[in-house]
Amino acid sequence: MIALTSRQRGLLCKYANDLKPVIWIGQKGITESLERKTDQSLTFHELIKIKFLDFKEDKTELSQSLADKCGAEVVRIIGNIVILYRPADKEHNGSYTIG
């Protein structure tokens, strides 16, 4: 797992500002298929937004659990939107420079 500094978190939030959520967590919560979709999205995008439609009261714990399973870092939780980041591997060129 990566450890982000506050400066890096700020830069990633700035990059995520114009992004739309690519994952929605609804009635079923976090399922295996949602974990796979999140992992795939992180592979291709590095930085993603997830929107909680349900389970809003548990979003902090669920977000951290999902991030741990995907090897990602929770950048920030704003309202019911979570920003996740996982640096690209060598196969995919990283698009976000966080220093």
GUDRENMAR-958095 format. One record per residue (C-alpha): residue in three letters; x, y, z. Coordinates in steps of 0.02 Angstrom, whole numbers, padded with zeros to 5 digits, always signed. Layout:
REM residues N
ALAXYZ ...
This chain:
REM residues 99
MET+00000+00000+00000 ILE+00057+00176-00036 ALA+00066+00315+00090 LEU+00014+00484+00021 THR+00071+00649+00092 SER-00053+00791+00115 ARG+00024+00879-00036 GLN-00001+00724-00143 ARG-00180+00706-00082 GLY-00213+00887-00129 LEU-00144+00861-00304 LEU-00247+00704-00329 CYS-00405+00794-00270 LYS-00367+00930-00396 TYR-00348+00799-00535 ALA-00509+00712-00479 ASN-00609+00873-00480 ASP-00674+00849-00658 LEU-00695+00660-00648 LYS-00866+00579-00642 PRO-00899+00427-00533 VAL-00864+00262-00623 ILE-00925+00148-00482 TRP-01090+00161-00388 ILE-01122+00068-00226 GLY-01306+00028-00208 GLN-01421-00096-00122 LYS-01305-00246-00136 GLY-01157-00156-00059 ILE-00982-00215-00102 THR-00990-00377-00200 GLU-00856-00478-00287 SER-00907-00407-00455 LEU-00897-00229-00387 GLU-00722-00267-00320 ARG-00669-00332-00492 LYS-00743-00180-00578 THR-00654-00064-00457 ASP-00490-00156-00484 GLN-00510-00143-00674 SER-00555+00041-00664 LEU-00401+00077-00558 THR-00292-00019-00681 PHE-00350+00088-00826 HIS-00379+00255-00740 GLU-00269+00258-00582 LEU-00385+00387-00504 ILE-00571+00354-00489 LYS-00725+00416-00400 ILE-00850+00302-00316 LYS-01024+00362-00268 PHE-01121+00289-00123 LEU-01307+00276-00161 ASP-01338+00164-00010 PHE-01234+00119+00144 LYS-01192+00303+00164 GLU-01171+00286+00352 ASP-01038+00151+00325 LYS-00945+00235+00182 THR-00783+00264+00278 GLU-00762+00081+00328 LEU-00823+00013+00161 SER-00710+00130+00063 GLN-00557+00078+00162 SER-00602-00106+00144 LEU-00624-00089-00044 ALA-00461+00009-00059 ASP-00368-00125+00040 LYS-00436-00264-00071 CYS-00384-00170-00228 GLY-00214-00112-00163 ALA-00269+00069-00176 GLU-00271+00220-00063 VAL-00423+00321-00009 VAL-00375+00497-00059 ARG-00527+00585+00013 ILE-00710+00563+00053 ILE-00816+00713+00005 GLY-01000+00694+00043 ASN-01050+00526-00030 ILE-00908+00523-00156 VAL-00745+00430-00124 ILE-00585+00460-00222 LEU-00471+00308-00241 TYR-00294+00307-00312 ARG-00179+00167-00362 PRO-00021+00205-00463 ALA-00013+00124-00634 ASP+00096-00028-00654 LYS+00232-00038-00786 GLU+00112-00101-00921 HIS+00010+00058-00917 ASN+00089+00229-00919 GLY+00041+00330-00768 SER-00050+00489-00806 TYR-00043+00573-00636 THR+00118+00647-00572 ILE+00110+00669-00385 GLY+00293+00697-00351 
